[in-house]
Amino acid sequence: MAATSSAPWASLVVALALAFACSAVADVIGTTTTGQLATLSCWGSGGRRVAACDNAKLEREEAEALGLLQGRAEARQRKQSRSQAGPHFAVASTPVATTANVIGTGLRTVTMGGFLASDGLNTRYTERPGADFAVNGRETYWAISEWFLYWCPHEDVWKIAWPEAFEGLRSGGPCDFSAVGPPSADILDAAACGSGWSEWDDALGDLVARLGAGVDVLSTEGRLAAGAGGGGMG
């Protein structure tokens, strides 16, 4: 009888052990992360993959891709904002006209030389003082022929242009030119502006460097009238 009566107790013990084991497994699953839980529950009976897990994986991948694209778009927007901040070029402050290199009386004169494509550029330019002839806050110099010298603040260079460009320059138009001086070189500094000019060549349709072109002589009308010449590269 003892052996027979022990069977129900054995079954009860096994049942309790199974219940305790299931409770422990449930606790472990409850404390896993979302990704781990998906891994534990993605396989059904017989080793078959649960379709819902594939759908969840696709959703996660789509969310990650959208997040990556949004991050890239925000990075491009920040880069574009930086590139658009501030002006595209710095406008140089107006250099002050000086007589340090031009001694004498009367209007200042600038004699240019070394140009090859337009020989008419190689001539004397005489200052025209006063607000009526100023461009960009500086005086201009005019040849008897069809050219004049002026300062362009956008590039900080002196240029030679034709008379028809004068009114456009006065109203803030583009810095038209037939010849361009070296950057940051003042027209009244023969050492800095005496070479390194460029001129537009109609035959080539391009701006051509003329390293030997530039200011030949700086003087004044008074000195020239007295036969004293002037300073310069010549």
C-alpha positions in Angstrom: 0.0 0.0 0.0 2.9 2.3 0.8 4.3 2.0 -2.7 0.9 2.5 -4.3 0.0 5.5 -2.2 3.2 7.3 -3.0 2.3 7.8 -6.7 -0.1 10.8 -6.2 2.5 12.5 -4.0 5.1 12.0 -6.7 2.8 13.5 -9.4 2.1 16.5 -7.1 5.8 17.1 -6.6 6.4 17.0 -10.4 3.5 19.4 -11.0 4.8 21.9 -8.5 8.3 21.7 -10.0 7.0 22.4 -13.5 5.0 25.3 -12.2 8.0 26.8 -10.5 10.1 26.3 -13.6 7.5 28.0 -15.8 7.3 30.9 -13.4 11.1 31.4 -13.5 11.2 31.3 -17.3 8.4 34.0 -17.4 10.4 36.2 -15.0 13.5 35.9 -17.3 11.5 36.7 -20.4 9.9 39.7 -18.6 13.3 41.2 -17.8 14.8 40.9 -21.3 15.0 43.9 -23.6 12.6 44.3 -26.5 15.1 42.9 -29.0 15.8 39.9 -26.8 12.2 39.2 -26.3 11.6 39.3 -30.0 14.5 36.8 -30.4 13.0 34.4 -27.8 9.5 34.5 -29.2 10.2 34.4 -32.9 10.3 30.7 -33.3 7.1 28.6 -33.0 6.6 24.9 -32.7 8.5 22.6 -35.0 11.2 25.4 -35.6 8.9 27.5 -37.8 9.6 31.2 -38.0 6.7 33.4 -36.8 5.6 35.8 -39.6 5.0 38.6 -37.2 8.7 38.7 -36.3 9.6 39.3 -40.0 7.1 42.2 -40.1 8.6 43.7 -36.9 12.1 43.4 -38.3 11.1 45.2 -41.5 9.5 48.0 -39.5 12.6 48.4 -37.4 14.8 48.5 -40.6 12.5 51.1 -42.2 12.6 53.2 -39.1 16.4 53.1 -39.0 16.6 54.0 -42.7 14.3 57.0 -42.2 16.3 58.2 -39.3 19.5 57.9 -41.3 18.0 59.9 -44.2 16.7 62.6 -41.9 20.1 62.9 -40.2 21.8 63.3 -43.6 19.2 66.0 -44.6 19.8 67.9 -41.4 23.5 67.8 -42.0 23.2 69.1 -45.5 20.9 71.9 -44.3 23.5 73.0 -41.7 26.3 73.0 -44.3 24.2 75.1 -46.7 23.3 77.6 -43.9 27.1 78.0 -43.2 27.9 78.6 -46.8 25.1 81.2 -47.2 26.2 83.2 -44.1 27.9 86.5 -44.9 28.8 88.1 -48.2 30.5 86.1 -51.0 33.3 88.5 -51.1 34.7 91.2 -48.8 34.5 94.7 -50.1 37.8 96.4 -49.5 37.9 99.7 -47.7 38.6 102.7 -49.8 42.4 103.4 -49.9 43.4 107.0 -49.3 44.9 108.8 -52.2 48.5 109.8 -51.3 51.1 112.2 -52.8 54.0 110.4 -51.2 55.2 109.2 -54.6 54.0 112.3 -56.6 55.8 115.5 -55.8 54.9 118.7 -57.6 52.0 121.0 -58.3 48.9 120.5 -60.4 46.8 117.5 -61.1 48.4 114.1 -60.7 49.2 112.1 -63.8 49.7 108.3 -64.4 51.5 107.1 -67.5 50.8 103.5 -68.4 52.9 101.2 -70.7 53.5 97.6 -71.7 50.1 96.6 -73.1 50.1 94.7 -76.3 46.6 93.9 -77.4 45.4 97.5 -77.1 48.2 100.0 -77.7 45.8 102.9 -76.9 46.1 101.9 -73.2 49.7 102.9 -73.3 49.2 106.6 -72.6 49.1 109.3 -70.0 46.0 109.5 -67.7 45.4 112.8 -65.9 43.4 113.2 -62.6 39.9 114.6 -62.7 39.2 115.8 -59.2 35.9 116.4 -57.5 32.8 114.4 -56.7 31.5 114.5 -60.2 34.4 112.3 -61.4 34.8 110.1 -58.3 34.1 106.4 -58.5 33.8 104.2 -55.4 35.2 107.0 -53.2 38.4 107.5 -55.2 39.5 109.9 -57.9 39.7 108.8 -61.5 42.3 109.4 -64.2 41.5 110.1 -67.8 43.4 109.8 -71.0 42.9 112.1 -74.0 41.9 109.0 -75.9 39.0 106.7 -74.9 40.1 105.3 -71.5 40.1 106.1 -67.8 41.5 104.6 -64.6 39.3 103.8 -61.6 39.4 101.7 -58.4 37.2 98.6 -58.0 36.4 97.8 -54.3 35.0 94.3 -54.9 38.4 93.1 -56.1 40.6 95.8 -54.6 42.3 96.5 -57.9 42.6 99.4 -60.3 41.2 99.0 -63.7 41.1 100.7 -67.1 37.7 101.1 -68.7 36.0 102.9 -71.6 34.0 106.2 -71.0 30.6 104.5 -71.7 31.2 102.4 -68.5 31.5 105.5 -66.3 27.9 106.1 -65.5 27.2 102.5 -64.7 30.2 102.4 -62.3 28.9 105.5 -60.6 25.5 103.9 -60.0 27.0 100.7 -58.5 27.2 98.6 -61.6 29.8 95.9 -62.3 33.5 96.7 -62.6 33.9 96.7 -66.4 37.4 96.7 -67.7 39.9 96.5 -70.6 42.8 96.1 -68.2 43.3 95.0 -64.6 46.0 95.9 -62.1 47.5 93.6 -59.4 45.4 93.1 -56.3 45.8 95.5 -53.3 48.2 97.8 -55.3 47.4 101.5 -55.3 47.7 103.4 -58.6 49.9 106.0 -56.9 52.4 103.4 -55.7 54.6 102.8 -58.8 56.6 100.1 -57.1 53.5 98.0 -56.4 51.5 98.9 -59.5 54.4 99.2 -62.0 54.0 95.6 -63.3 51.7 92.6 -63.2 48.7 94.0 -65.1 46.4 92.0 -67.4 44.5 93.1 -70.5 41.5 91.8 -72.4 42.6 90.4 -75.8 39.7 90.5 -78.3 41.5 88.1 -80.6 41.7 85.4 -77.9 38.5 86.4 -76.2 40.2 86.2 -72.8 42.1 88.1 -70.2 45.9 87.8 -70.8 48.6 88.5 -68.2 51.1 91.2 -69.2 53.8 91.0 -66.5 55.6 94.0 -68.0 52.5 96.2 -68.2 51.8 98.8 -65.5 52.6 102.3 -64.3 55.6 103.8 -66.1 55.6 107.3 -64.7 53.9 109.1 -61.8 54.0 112.9 -62.0 52.0 116.0 -62.0 51.0 118.5 -64.6 53.2 121.1 -63.0 56.3 118.9 -63.1 55.6 117.8 -66.7 55.1 121.4 -67.8 58.5 122.3 -66.2 60.1 119.4 -68.0 60.9 117.7 -64.7 59.3 114.4 -65.6 58.3 112.3 -62.6 58.8 109.2 -60.6 58.0 105.7 -61.7 59.4 102.5 -63.1 61.0 104.1 -66.2 
